[in-house]
Amino acid sequence: MSETYEKDGIIYFKEPFRADFWEWIDEHIGVDTMFIKNPVELEEDIIYVVVYAKDKGNNAKLSEINRSRQDTTLVRGIPEEEVCSIDSI
């Protein structure tokens, strides 16, 4: 994974991290993520993660950061409760 640093419960990538959208969401349950999508990318589900919340308690901070940026998309993490209910079906 690319080099990161943490500030106030938010994880920042020094350079955007290329990831499969669905794998990222599956591996980061409950946390919000800001990413950019490369319009040239041939694979539709590829994103470039810029920052993400360290844990769900920091999701609100990430929303505030997202308001100041025009080049990113914020995606909400799937809550743990929903994942548990899917697994039990």
PyMOL Python script that loads the backbone (N, CA, C, O; Angstrom):
from pymol import cmd

cmd.read_pdbstr("""\
ATOM      1  N   MET A   1       0.846  -1.173   0.000  1.00  0.00           N
ATOM      2  CA  MET A   1       0.000   0.000   0.000  1.00  0.00           C
ATOM      3  C   MET A   1       0.893   1.238   0.000  1.00  0.00           C
ATOM      4  O   MET A   1       2.013   1.202   0.510  1.00  0.00           O
ATOM      5  N   SER A   2       0.404   2.310  -0.562  1.00  0.00           N
ATOM      6  CA  SER A   2       1.144   3.565  -0.635  1.00  0.00           C
ATOM      7  C   SER A   2       1.386   4.146   0.746  1.00  0.00           C
ATOM      8  O   SER A   2       0.729   3.772   1.717  1.00  0.00           O
ATOM      9  N   GLU A   3       2.329   5.055   0.818  1.00  0.00           N
ATOM     10  CA  GLU A   3       2.689   5.679   2.085  1.00  0.00           C
ATOM     11  C   GLU A   3       1.550   6.585   2.580  1.00  0.00           C
ATOM     12  O   GLU A   3       0.940   7.329   1.813  1.00  0.00           O
ATOM     13  N   THR A   4       1.291   6.492   3.887  1.00  0.00           N
ATOM     14  CA  THR A   4       0.225   7.278   4.504  1.00  0.00           C
ATOM     15  C   THR A   4       0.740   8.005   5.734  1.00  0.00           C
ATOM     16  O   THR A   4       1.815   7.706   6.253  1.00  0.00           O
ATOM     17  N   TYR A   5      -0.050   8.961   6.184  1.00  0.00           N
ATOM     18  CA  TYR A   5       0.175   9.586   7.480  1.00  0.00           C
ATOM     19  C   TYR A   5      -1.177   9.885   8.102  1.00  0.00           C
ATOM     20  O   TYR A   5      -2.180  10.008   7.398  1.00  0.00           O
ATOM     21  N   GLU A   6      -1.202  10.001   9.418  1.00  0.00           N
ATOM     22  CA  GLU A   6      -2.451  10.235  10.134  1.00  0.00           C
ATOM     23  C   GLU A   6      -2.434  11.611  10.789  1.00  0.00           C
ATOM     24  O   GLU A   6      -1.423  12.050  11.337  1.00  0.00           O
ATOM     25  N   LYS A   7      -3.583  12.277  10.714  1.00  0.00           N
ATOM     26  CA  LYS A   7      -3.751  13.561  11.396  1.00  0.00           C
ATOM     27  C   LYS A   7      -5.183  13.637  11.910  1.00  0.00           C
ATOM     28  O   LYS A   7      -6.132  13.594  11.126  1.00  0.00           O
ATOM     29  N   ASP A   8      -5.336  13.749  13.215  1.00  0.00           N
ATOM     30  CA  ASP A   8      -6.649  13.907  13.854  1.00  0.00           C
ATOM     31  C   ASP A   8      -7.639  12.823  13.453  1.00  0.00           C
ATOM     32  O   ASP A   8      -8.806  13.123  13.200  1.00  0.00           O
ATOM     33  N   GLY A   9      -7.199  11.575  13.389  1.00  0.00           N
ATOM     34  CA  GLY A   9      -8.099  10.462  13.103  1.00  0.00           C
ATOM     35  C   GLY A   9      -8.421  10.259  11.631  1.00  0.00           C
ATOM     36  O   GLY A   9      -9.295   9.464  11.288  1.00  0.00           O
ATOM     37  N   ILE A  10      -7.715  10.979  10.756  1.00  0.00           N
ATOM     38  CA  ILE A  10      -7.912  10.844   9.311  1.00  0.00           C
ATOM     39  C   ILE A  10      -6.604  10.329   8.716  1.00  0.00           C
ATOM     40  O   ILE A  10      -5.526  10.829   9.036  1.00  0.00           O
ATOM     41  N   ILE A  11      -6.714   9.323   7.844  1.00  0.00           N
ATOM     42  CA  ILE A  11      -5.552   8.745   7.182  1.00  0.00           C
ATOM     43  C   ILE A  11      -5.442   9.380   5.790  1.00  0.00           C
ATOM     44  O   ILE A  11      -6.379   9.327   4.993  1.00  0.00           O
ATOM     45  N   TYR A  12      -4.298   9.971   5.523  1.00  0.00           N
ATOM     46  CA  TYR A  12      -4.023  10.630   4.245  1.00  0.00           C
ATOM     47  C   TYR A  12      -3.004   9.811   3.461  1.00  0.00           C
ATOM     48  O   TYR A  12      -1.999   9.368   4.018  1.00  0.00           O
ATOM     49  N   PHE A  13      -3.258   9.611   2.181  1.00  0.00           N
ATOM     50  CA  PHE A  13      -2.264   9.006   1.304  1.00  0.00           C
ATOM     51  C   PHE A  13      -1.396  10.123   0.751  1.00  0.00           C
ATOM     52  O   PHE A  13      -1.909  11.167   0.347  1.00  0.00           O
ATOM     53  N   LYS A  14      -0.080   9.912   0.728  1.00  0.00           N
ATOM     54  CA  LYS A  14       0.817  10.916   0.154  1.00  0.00           C
ATOM     55  C   LYS A  14       0.575  11.039  -1.350  1.00  0.00           C
ATOM     56  O   LYS A  14       0.691  12.126  -1.916  1.00  0.00           O
ATOM     57  N   GLU A  15       0.242   9.930  -1.986  1.00  0.00           N
ATOM     58  CA  GLU A  15      -0.179   9.907  -3.386  1.00  0.00           C
ATOM     59  C   GLU A  15      -1.436   9.052  -3.443  1.00  0.00           C
ATOM     60  O   GLU A  15      -1.514   8.043  -2.742  1.00  0.00           O
ATOM     61  N   PRO A  16      -2.429   9.424  -4.259  1.00  0.00           N
ATOM     62  CA  PRO A  16      -3.659   8.630  -4.313  1.00  0.00           C
ATOM     63  C   PRO A  16      -3.366   7.143  -4.526  1.00  0.00           C
ATOM     64  O   PRO A  16      -2.516   6.761  -5.330  1.00  0.00           O
ATOM     65  N   PHE A  17      -4.103   6.321  -3.775  1.00  0.00           N
ATOM     66  CA  PHE A  17      -3.916   4.874  -3.788  1.00  0.00           C
ATOM     67  C   PHE A  17      -4.923   4.226  -4.729  1.00  0.00           C
ATOM     68  O   PHE A  17      -6.131   4.384  -4.551  1.00  0.00           O
ATOM     69  N   ARG A  18      -4.435   3.499  -5.728  1.00  0.00           N
ATOM     70  CA  ARG A  18      -5.301   2.815  -6.699  1.00  0.00           C
ATOM     71  C   ARG A  18      -5.903   1.582  -6.033  1.00  0.00           C
ATOM     72  O   ARG A  18      -5.180   0.752  -5.480  1.00  0.00           O
ATOM     73  N   ALA A  19      -7.235   1.465  -6.088  1.00  0.00           N
ATOM     74  CA  ALA A  19      -7.916   0.344  -5.433  1.00  0.00           C
ATOM     75  C   ALA A  19      -9.177  -0.035  -6.205  1.00  0.00           C
ATOM     76  O   ALA A  19      -9.758   0.779  -6.923  1.00  0.00           O
ATOM     77  N   ASP A  20      -9.572  -1.266  -6.042  1.00  0.00           N
ATOM     78  CA  ASP A  20     -10.871  -1.719  -6.541  1.00  0.00           C
ATOM     79  C   ASP A  20     -11.919  -1.223  -5.548  1.00  0.00           C
ATOM     80  O   ASP A  20     -11.806  -1.479  -4.349  1.00  0.00           O
ATOM     81  N   PHE A  21     -12.923  -0.527  -6.032  1.00  0.00           N
ATOM     82  CA  PHE A  21     -13.941   0.077  -5.176  1.00  0.00           C
ATOM     83  C   PHE A  21     -14.563  -0.936  -4.223  1.00  0.00           C
ATOM     84  O   PHE A  21     -14.635  -0.685  -3.020  1.00  0.00           O
ATOM     85  N   TRP A  22     -15.010  -2.072  -4.739  1.00  0.00           N
ATOM     86  CA  TRP A  22     -15.733  -3.046  -3.922  1.00  0.00           C
ATOM     87  C   TRP A  22     -14.824  -3.718  -2.895  1.00  0.00           C
ATOM     88  O   TRP A  22     -15.258  -3.991  -1.776  1.00  0.00           O
ATOM     89  N   GLU A  23     -13.581  -3.986  -3.255  1.00  0.00           N
ATOM     90  CA  GLU A  23     -12.639  -4.551  -2.290  1.00  0.00           C
ATOM     91  C   GLU A  23     -12.341  -3.546  -1.179  1.00  0.00           C
ATOM     92  O   GLU A  23     -12.263  -3.909  -0.005  1.00  0.00           O
ATOM     93  N   TRP A  24     -12.174  -2.273  -1.562  1.00  0.00           N
ATOM     94  CA  TRP A  24     -11.890  -1.241  -0.562  1.00  0.00           C
ATOM     95  C   TRP A  24     -13.035  -1.148   0.445  1.00  0.00           C
ATOM     96  O   TRP A  24     -12.809  -1.135   1.655  1.00  0.00           O
ATOM     97  N   ILE A  25     -14.257  -1.084  -0.064  1.00  0.00           N
ATOM     98  CA  ILE A  25     -15.433  -0.969   0.808  1.00  0.00           C
ATOM     99  C   ILE A  25     -15.523  -2.183   1.734  1.00  0.00           C
ATOM    100  O   ILE A  25     -15.831  -2.038   2.916  1.00  0.00           O
ATOM    101  N   ASP A  26     -15.259  -3.364   1.210  1.00  0.00           N
ATOM    102  CA  ASP A  26     -15.321  -4.593   1.991  1.00  0.00           C
ATOM    103  C   ASP A  26     -14.260  -4.616   3.096  1.00  0.00           C
ATOM    104  O   ASP A  26     -14.507  -5.155   4.175  1.00  0.00           O
ATOM    105  N   GLU A  27     -13.104  -4.048   2.843  1.00  0.00           N
ATOM    106  CA  GLU A  27     -12.008  -4.061   3.806  1.00  0.00           C
ATOM    107  C   GLU A  27     -12.060  -2.903   4.797  1.00  0.00           C
ATOM    108  O   GLU A  27     -11.324  -2.905   5.784  1.00  0.00           O
ATOM    109  N   HIS A  28     -12.915  -1.921   4.551  1.00  0.00           N
ATOM    110  CA  HIS A  28     -12.986  -0.732   5.412  1.00  0.00           C
ATOM    111  C   HIS A  28     -14.430  -0.521   5.887  1.00  0.00           C
ATOM    112  O   HIS A  28     -15.035   0.524   5.647  1.00  0.00           O
ATOM    113  N   ILE A  29     -14.951  -1.524   6.552  1.00  0.00           N
ATOM    114  CA  ILE A  29     -16.326  -1.514   7.045  1.00  0.00           C
ATOM    115  C   ILE A  29     -16.521  -0.362   8.038  1.00  0.00           C
ATOM    116  O   ILE A  29     -15.746  -0.196   8.980  1.00  0.00           O
ATOM    117  N   GLY A  30     -17.563   0.418   7.806  1.00  0.00           N
ATOM    118  CA  GLY A  30     -17.959   1.457   8.749  1.00  0.00           C
ATOM    119  C   GLY A  30     -17.226   2.776   8.622  1.00  0.00           C
ATOM    120  O   GLY A  30     -17.598   3.742   9.289  1.00  0.00           O
ATOM    121  N   VAL A  31     -16.194   2.855   7.787  1.00  0.00           N
ATOM    122  CA  VAL A  31     -15.465   4.115   7.672  1.00  0.00           C
ATOM    123  C   VAL A  31     -15.704   4.759   6.311  1.00  0.00           C
ATOM    124  O   VAL A  31     -15.840   4.080   5.294  1.00  0.00           O
ATOM    125  N   ASP A  32     -15.751   6.087   6.324  1.00  0.00           N
ATOM    126  CA  ASP A  32     -15.964   6.844   5.101  1.00  0.00           C
ATOM    127  C   ASP A  32     -14.641   7.050   4.375  1.00  0.00           C
ATOM    128  O   ASP A  32     -13.571   7.062   4.985  1.00  0.00           O
ATOM    129  N   THR A  33     -14.740   7.211   3.058  1.00  0.00           N
ATOM    130  CA  THR A  33     -13.567   7.348   2.200  1.00  0.00           C
ATOM    131  C   THR A  33     -13.789   8.456   1.189  1.00  0.00           C
ATOM    132  O   THR A  33     -14.884   8.604   0.647  1.00  0.00           O
ATOM    133  N   MET A  34     -12.742   9.234   0.936  1.00  0.00           N
ATOM    134  CA  MET A  34     -12.760  10.211  -0.154  1.00  0.00           C
ATOM    135  C   MET A  34     -11.854   9.687  -1.257  1.00  0.00           C
ATOM    136  O   MET A  34     -10.733   9.252  -0.995  1.00  0.00           O
ATOM    137  N   PHE A  35     -12.348   9.729  -2.501  1.00  0.00           N
ATOM    138  CA  PHE A  35     -11.555   9.226  -3.610  1.00  0.00           C
ATOM    139  C   PHE A  35     -11.779  10.051  -4.861  1.00  0.00           C
ATOM    140  O   PHE A  35     -12.719  10.840  -4.951  1.00  0.00           O
ATOM    141  N   ILE A  36     -10.901   9.850  -5.813  1.00  0.00           N
ATOM    142  CA  ILE A  36     -11.085  10.415  -7.141  1.00  0.00           C
ATOM    143  C   ILE A  36     -11.187   9.250  -8.107  1.00  0.00           C
ATOM    144  O   ILE A  36     -10.614   8.184  -7.880  1.00  0.00           O
ATOM    145  N   LYS A  37     -11.910   9.461  -9.168  1.00  0.00           N
ATOM    146  CA  LYS A  37     -12.051   8.416 -10.179  1.00  0.00           C
ATOM    147  C   LYS A  37     -11.364   8.915 -11.439  1.00  0.00           C
ATOM    148  O   LYS A  37     -11.659  10.001 -11.937  1.00  0.00           O
ATOM    149  N   ASN A  38     -10.457   8.115 -11.939  1.00  0.00           N
ATOM    150  CA  ASN A  38      -9.718   8.478 -13.133  1.00  0.00           C
ATOM    151  C   ASN A  38     -10.582   8.184 -14.353  1.00  0.00           C
ATOM    152  O   ASN A  38     -10.883   7.020 -14.619  1.00  0.00           O
ATOM    153  N   PRO A  39     -10.991   9.215 -15.106  1.00  0.00           N
ATOM    154  CA  PRO A  39     -11.871   8.975 -16.259  1.00  0.00           C
ATOM    155  C   PRO A  39     -11.200   8.177 -17.373  1.00  0.00           C
ATOM    156  O   PRO A  39     -11.884   7.659 -18.256  1.00  0.00           O
ATOM    157  N   VAL A  40      -9.884   8.074 -17.344  1.00  0.00           N
ATOM    158  CA  VAL A  40      -9.161   7.334 -18.367  1.00  0.00           C
ATOM    159  C   VAL A  40      -9.056   5.854 -18.004  1.00  0.00           C
ATOM    160  O   VAL A  40      -8.780   5.018 -18.864  1.00  0.00           O
ATOM    161  N   GLU A  41      -9.277   5.535 -16.733  1.00  0.00           N
ATOM    162  CA  GLU A  41      -9.136   4.147 -16.258  1.00  0.00           C
ATOM    163  C   GLU A  41     -10.089   3.237 -17.018  1.00  0.00           C
ATOM    164  O   GLU A  41     -11.276   3.533 -17.148  1.00  0.00           O
ATOM    165  N   LEU A  42      -9.558   2.132 -17.517  1.00  0.00           N
ATOM    166  CA  LEU A  42     -10.366   1.198 -18.295  1.00  0.00           C
ATOM    167  C   LEU A  42     -11.270   0.338 -17.419  1.00  0.00           C
ATOM    168  O   LEU A  42     -12.358  -0.057 -17.840  1.00  0.00           O
ATOM    169  N   GLU A  43     -10.825   0.053 -16.218  1.00  0.00           N
ATOM    170  CA  GLU A  43     -11.621  -0.761 -15.320  1.00  0.00           C
ATOM    171  C   GLU A  43     -12.600   0.139 -14.571  1.00  0.00           C
ATOM    172  O   GLU A  43     -12.185   1.058 -13.865  1.00  0.00           O
ATOM    173  N   GLU A  44     -13.858  -0.113 -14.718  1.00  0.00           N
ATOM    174  CA  GLU A  44     -14.910   0.763 -14.193  1.00  0.00           C
ATOM    175  C   GLU A  44     -14.885   0.915 -12.676  1.00  0.00           C
ATOM    176  O   GLU A  44     -15.198   1.993 -12.170  1.00  0.00           O
ATOM    177  N   ASP A  45     -14.525  -0.125 -11.943  1.00  0.00           N
ATOM    178  CA  ASP A  45     -14.593  -0.086 -10.487  1.00  0.00           C
ATOM    179  C   ASP A  45     -13.303   0.382  -9.812  1.00  0.00           C
ATOM    180  O   ASP A  45     -13.162   0.244  -8.597  1.00  0.00           O
ATOM    181  N   ILE A  46     -12.370   0.925 -10.571  1.00  0.00           N
ATOM    182  CA  ILE A  46     -11.105   1.398 -10.000  1.00  0.00           C
ATOM    183  C   ILE A  46     -11.259   2.830  -9.500  1.00  0.00           C
ATOM    184  O   ILE A  46     -11.774   3.702 -10.199  1.00  0.00           O
ATOM    185  N   ILE A  47     -10.797   3.045  -8.264  1.00  0.00           N
ATOM    186  CA  ILE A  47     -10.808   4.374  -7.656  1.00  0.00           C
ATOM    187  C   ILE A  47      -9.397   4.703  -7.172  1.00  0.00           C
ATOM    188  O   ILE A  47      -8.531   3.832  -7.092  1.00  0.00           O
ATOM    189  N   TYR A  48      -9.190   5.966  -6.855  1.00  0.00           N
ATOM    190  CA  TYR A  48      -7.926   6.411  -6.283  1.00  0.00           C
ATOM    191  C   TYR A  48      -8.238   7.065  -4.949  1.00  0.00           C
ATOM    192  O   TYR A  48      -8.734   8.191  -4.895  1.00  0.00           O
ATOM    193  N   VAL A  49      -7.940   6.343  -3.867  1.00  0.00           N
ATOM    194  CA  VAL A  49      -8.264   6.802  -2.515  1.00  0.00           C
ATOM    195  C   VAL A  49      -7.299   7.917  -2.124  1.00  0.00           C
ATOM    196  O   VAL A  49      -6.084   7.794  -2.278  1.00  0.00           O
ATOM    197  N   VAL A  50      -7.873   9.016  -1.610  1.00  0.00           N
ATOM    198  CA  VAL A  50      -7.087  10.168  -1.185  1.00  0.00           C
ATOM    199  C   VAL A  50      -6.962  10.168   0.336  1.00  0.00           C
ATOM    200  O   VAL A  50      -5.858  10.267   0.874  1.00  0.00           O
ATOM    201  N   VAL A  51      -8.098  10.057   1.028  1.00  0.00           N
ATOM    202  CA  VAL A  51      -8.112  10.005   2.495  1.00  0.00           C
ATOM    203  C   VAL A  51      -9.265   9.130   2.960  1.00  0.00           C
ATOM    204  O   VAL A  51     -10.234   8.917   2.230  1.00  0.00           O
ATOM    205  N   TYR A  52      -9.147   8.622   4.197  1.00  0.00           N
ATOM    206  CA  TYR A  52     -10.250   7.874   4.793  1.00  0.00           C
ATOM    207  C   TYR A  52     -10.195   8.024   6.305  1.00  0.00           C
ATOM    208  O   TYR A  52      -9.148   8.326   6.878  1.00  0.00           O
ATOM    209  N   ALA A  53     -11.332   7.809   6.935  1.00  0.00           N
ATOM    210  CA  ALA A  53     -11.413   7.910   8.387  1.00  0.00           C
ATOM    211  C   ALA A  53     -10.734   6.699   9.021  1.00  0.00           C
ATOM    212  O   ALA A  53     -10.863   5.578   8.528  1.00  0.00           O
ATOM    213  N   LYS A  54     -10.013   6.930  10.109  1.00  0.00           N
ATOM    214  CA  LYS A  54      -9.333   5.837  10.814  1.00  0.00           C
ATOM    215  C   LYS A  54     -10.343   4.866  11.409  1.00  0.00           C
ATOM    216  O   LYS A  54     -10.119   3.656  11.426  1.00  0.00           O
ATOM    217  N   ASP A  55     -11.461   5.409  11.900  1.00  0.00           N
ATOM    218  CA  ASP A  55     -12.546   4.595  12.441  1.00  0.00           C
ATOM    219  C   ASP A  55     -13.846   5.377  12.283  1.00  0.00           C
ATOM    220  O   ASP A  55     -13.831   6.553  11.919  1.00  0.00           O
ATOM    221  N   LYS A  56     -14.962   4.722  12.557  1.00  0.00           N
ATOM    222  CA  LYS A  56     -16.250   5.376  12.299  1.00  0.00           C
ATOM    223  C   LYS A  56     -16.469   6.625  13.151  1.00  0.00           C
ATOM    224  O   LYS A  56     -17.275   7.481  12.787  1.00  0.00           O
ATOM    225  N   GLY A  57     -15.771   6.741  14.269  1.00  0.00           N
ATOM    226  CA  GLY A  57     -15.871   7.932  15.101  1.00  0.00           C
ATOM    227  C   GLY A  57     -15.302   9.176  14.440  1.00  0.00           C
ATOM    228  O   GLY A  57     -15.553  10.290  14.900  1.00  0.00           O
ATOM    229  N   ASN A  58     -14.541   9.002  13.368  1.00  0.00           N
ATOM    230  CA  ASN A  58     -13.939  10.129  12.660  1.00  0.00           C
ATOM    231  C   ASN A  58     -14.615  10.430  11.324  1.00  0.00           C
ATOM    232  O   ASN A  58     -14.131  11.269  10.565  1.00  0.00           O
ATOM    233  N   ASN A  59     -15.717   9.762  11.029  1.00  0.00           N
ATOM    234  CA  ASN A  59     -16.424   9.999   9.764  1.00  0.00           C
ATOM    235  C   ASN A  59     -16.901  11.440   9.624  1.00  0.00           C
ATOM    236  O   ASN A  59     -16.854  11.995   8.526  1.00  0.00           O
ATOM    237  N   ALA A  60     -17.358  12.057  10.708  1.00  0.00           N
ATOM    238  CA  ALA A  60     -17.848  13.443  10.638  1.00  0.00           C
ATOM    239  C   ALA A  60     -16.713  14.398  10.248  1.00  0.00           C
ATOM    240  O   ALA A  60     -16.932  15.347   9.495  1.00  0.00           O
ATOM    241  N   LYS A  61     -15.510  14.150  10.755  1.00  0.00           N
ATOM    242  CA  LYS A  61     -14.360  14.982  10.389  1.00  0.00           C
ATOM    243  C   LYS A  61     -14.084  14.873   8.895  1.00  0.00           C
ATOM    244  O   LYS A  61     -13.760  15.863   8.240  1.00  0.00           O
ATOM    245  N   LEU A  62     -14.214  13.673   8.368  1.00  0.00           N
ATOM    246  CA  LEU A  62     -13.964  13.473   6.946  1.00  0.00           C
ATOM    247  C   LEU A  62     -15.001  14.215   6.107  1.00  0.00           C
ATOM    248  O   LEU A  62     -14.669  14.753   5.051  1.00  0.00           O
ATOM    249  N   SER A  63     -16.239  14.249   6.559  1.00  0.00           N
ATOM    250  CA  SER A  63     -17.287  14.996   5.850  1.00  0.00           C
ATOM    251  C   SER A  63     -16.940  16.477   5.785  1.00  0.00           C
ATOM    252  O   SER A  63     -17.165  17.126   4.764  1.00  0.00           O
ATOM    253  N   GLU A  64     -16.395  17.008   6.866  1.00  0.00           N
ATOM    254  CA  GLU A  64     -15.991  18.418   6.880  1.00  0.00           C
ATOM    255  C   GLU A  64     -14.866  18.672   5.883  1.00  0.00           C
ATOM    256  O   GLU A  64     -14.883  19.675   5.171  1.00  0.00           O
ATOM    257  N   ILE A  65     -13.897  17.775   5.829  1.00  0.00           N
ATOM    258  CA  ILE A  65     -12.793  17.916   4.881  1.00  0.00           C
ATOM    259  C   ILE A  65     -13.321  17.865   3.455  1.00  0.00           C
ATOM    260  O   ILE A  65     -12.879  18.629   2.596  1.00  0.00           O
ATOM    261  N   ASN A  66     -14.257  16.974   3.204  1.00  0.00           N
ATOM    262  CA  ASN A  66     -14.803  16.802   1.861  1.00  0.00           C
ATOM    263  C   ASN A  66     -15.501  18.069   1.362  1.00  0.00           C
ATOM    264  O   ASN A  66     -15.470  18.359   0.166  1.00  0.00           O
ATOM    265  N   ARG A  67     -16.124  18.817   2.255  1.00  0.00           N
ATOM    266  CA  ARG A  67     -16.830  20.043   1.846  1.00  0.00           C
ATOM    267  C   ARG A  67     -15.886  21.068   1.230  1.00  0.00           C
ATOM    268  O   ARG A  67     -16.302  21.888   0.412  1.00  0.00           O
ATOM    269  N   SER A  68     -14.625  21.022   1.619  1.00  0.00           N
ATOM    270  CA  SER A  68     -13.668  22.004   1.111  1.00  0.00           C
ATOM    271  C   SER A  68     -12.991  21.569  -0.187  1.00  0.00           C
ATOM    272  O   SER A  68     -12.161  22.300  -0.727  1.00  0.00           O
ATOM    273  N   ARG A  69     -13.340  20.388  -0.689  1.00  0.00           N
ATOM    274  CA  ARG A  69     -12.694  19.873  -1.908  1.00  0.00           C
ATOM    275  C   ARG A  69     -13.732  19.674  -3.001  1.00  0.00           C
ATOM    276  O   ARG A  69     -14.849  19.223  -2.745  1.00  0.00           O
ATOM    277  N   GLN A  70     -13.352  20.012  -4.200  1.00  0.00           N
ATOM    278  CA  GLN A  70     -14.235  19.836  -5.349  1.00  0.00           C
ATOM    279  C   GLN A  70     -13.836  18.641  -6.221  1.00  0.00           C
ATOM    280  O   GLN A  70     -14.601  18.211  -7.084  1.00  0.00           O
ATOM    281  N   ASP A  71     -12.645  18.116  -5.991  1.00  0.00           N
ATOM    282  CA  ASP A  71     -12.102  17.081  -6.870  1.00  0.00           C
ATOM    283  C   ASP A  71     -12.314  15.658  -6.361  1.00  0.00           C
ATOM    284  O   ASP A  71     -11.846  14.705  -6.984  1.00  0.00           O
ATOM    285  N   THR A  72     -13.010  15.503  -5.245  1.00  0.00           N
ATOM    286  CA  THR A  72     -13.173  14.171  -4.660  1.00  0.00           C
ATOM    287  C   THR A  72     -14.641  13.806  -4.492  1.00  0.00           C
ATOM    288  O   THR A  72     -15.533  14.653  -4.532  1.00  0.00           O
ATOM    289  N   THR A  73     -14.851  12.511  -4.304  1.00  0.00           N
ATOM    290  CA  THR A  73     -16.171  11.971  -4.000  1.00  0.00           C
ATOM    291  C   THR A  73     -16.090  11.334  -2.619  1.00  0.00           C
ATOM    292  O   THR A  73     -15.117  10.648  -2.305  1.00  0.00           O
ATOM    293  N   LEU A  74     -17.097  11.557  -1.805  1.00  0.00           N
ATOM    294  CA  LEU A  74     -17.163  10.930  -0.484  1.00  0.00           C
ATOM    295  C   LEU A  74     -18.120   9.756  -0.553  1.00  0.00           C
ATOM    296  O   LEU A  74     -19.258   9.893  -1.000  1.00  0.00           O
ATOM    297  N   VAL A  75     -17.652   8.606  -0.111  1.00  0.00           N
ATOM    298  CA  VAL A  75     -18.513   7.430  -0.041  1.00  0.00           C
ATOM    299  C   VAL A  75     -18.600   7.006   1.425  1.00  0.00           C
ATOM    300  O   VAL A  75     -17.590   6.923   2.125  1.00  0.00           O
ATOM    301  N   ARG A  76     -19.806   6.746   1.864  1.00  0.00           N
ATOM    302  CA  ARG A  76     -20.036   6.307   3.243  1.00  0.00           C
ATOM    303  C   ARG A  76     -19.714   4.828   3.380  1.00  0.00           C
ATOM    304  O   ARG A  76     -20.058   4.023   2.515  1.00  0.00           O
ATOM    305  N   GLY A  77     -19.062   4.485   4.460  1.00  0.00           N
ATOM    306  CA  GLY A  77     -18.753   3.086   4.724  1.00  0.00           C
ATOM    307  C   GLY A  77     -20.012   2.320   5.101  1.00  0.00           C
ATOM    308  O   GLY A  77     -20.929   2.879   5.702  1.00  0.00           O
ATOM    309  N   ILE A  78     -20.055   1.060   4.754  1.00  0.00           N
ATOM    310  CA  ILE A  78     -21.198   0.215   5.110  1.00  0.00           C
ATOM    311  C   ILE A  78     -21.145  -0.036   6.616  1.00  0.00           C
ATOM    312  O   ILE A  78     -20.137  -0.533   7.118  1.00  0.00           O
ATOM    313  N   PRO A  79     -22.218   0.302   7.349  1.00  0.00           N
ATOM    314  CA  PRO A  79     -22.220   0.087   8.802  1.00  0.00           C
ATOM    315  C   PRO A  79     -22.067  -1.394   9.158  1.00  0.00           C
ATOM    316  O   PRO A  79     -22.586  -2.270   8.466  1.00  0.00           O
ATOM    317  N   GLU A  80     -21.354  -1.650  10.237  1.00  0.00           N
ATOM    318  CA  GLU A  80     -21.124  -3.025  10.693  1.00  0.00           C
ATOM    319  C   GLU A  80     -22.432  -3.775  10.908  1.00  0.00           C
ATOM    320  O   GLU A  80     -22.522  -4.971  10.632  1.00  0.00           O
ATOM    321  N   GLU A  81     -23.445  -3.070  11.401  1.00  0.00           N
ATOM    322  CA  GLU A  81     -24.728  -3.718  11.676  1.00  0.00           C
ATOM    323  C   GLU A  81     -25.340  -4.287  10.398  1.00  0.00           C
ATOM    324  O   GLU A  81     -25.932  -5.366  10.417  1.00  0.00           O
ATOM    325  N   GLU A  82     -25.198  -3.561   9.288  1.00  0.00           N
ATOM    326  CA  GLU A  82     -25.743  -4.047   8.023  1.00  0.00           C
ATOM    327  C   GLU A  82     -24.964  -5.253   7.522  1.00  0.00           C
ATOM    328  O   GLU A  82     -25.553  -6.201   7.003  1.00  0.00           O
ATOM    329  N   VAL A  83     -23.662  -5.227   7.670  1.00  0.00           N
ATOM    330  CA  VAL A  83     -22.829  -6.356   7.231  1.00  0.00           C
ATOM    331  C   VAL A  83     -23.202  -7.603   8.037  1.00  0.00           C
ATOM    332  O   VAL A  83     -23.334  -8.688   7.470  1.00  0.00           O
ATOM    333  N   CYS A  84     -23.370  -7.458   9.336  1.00  0.00           N
ATOM    334  CA  CYS A  84     -23.728  -8.594  10.193  1.00  0.00           C
ATOM    335  C   CYS A  84     -25.080  -9.163   9.795  1.00  0.00           C
ATOM    336  O   CYS A  84     -25.268 -10.379   9.834  1.00  0.00           O
ATOM    337  N   SER A  85     -26.034  -8.306   9.410  1.00  0.00           N
ATOM    338  CA  SER A  85     -27.352  -8.806   9.041  1.00  0.00           C
ATOM    339  C   SER A  85     -27.301  -9.531   7.708  1.00  0.00           C
ATOM    340  O   SER A  85     -28.075 -10.464   7.491  1.00  0.00           O
ATOM    341  N   ILE A  86     -26.411  -9.129   6.809  1.00  0.00           N
ATOM    342  CA  ILE A  86     -26.251  -9.820   5.524  1.00  0.00           C
ATOM    343  C   ILE A  86     -25.640 -11.197   5.765  1.00  0.00           C
ATOM    344  O   ILE A  86     -26.074 -12.182   5.169  1.00  0.00           O
ATOM    345  N   ASP A  87     -24.636 -11.268   6.635  1.00  0.00           N
ATOM    346  CA  ASP A  87     -23.968 -12.535   6.918  1.00  0.00           C
ATOM    347  C   ASP A  87     -24.908 -13.552   7.549  1.00  0.00           C
ATOM    348  O   ASP A  87     -24.725 -14.756   7.365  1.00  0.00           O
ATOM    349  N   SER A  88     -25.911 -13.089   8.289  1.00  0.00           N
ATOM    350  CA  SER A  88     -26.779 -14.022   9.016  1.00  0.00           C
ATOM    351  C   SER A  88     -27.935 -14.549   8.169  1.00  0.00           C
ATOM    352  O   SER A  88     -28.720 -15.371   8.642  1.00  0.00           O
ATOM    353  N   ILE A  89     -28.048 -14.093   6.942  1.00  0.00           N
ATOM    354  CA  ILE A  89     -29.142 -14.559   6.078  1.00  0.00           C
ATOM    355  C   ILE A  89     -28.815 -15.905   5.502  1.00  0.00           C
ATOM    356  O   ILE A  89     -29.613 -16.464   4.748  1.00  0.00           O
TER     357      ILE A  89
END
""", "prot")
cmd.dss("prot")
cmd.show_as("cartoon", "prot")
cmd.util.cbc("prot")
cmd.orient("prot")
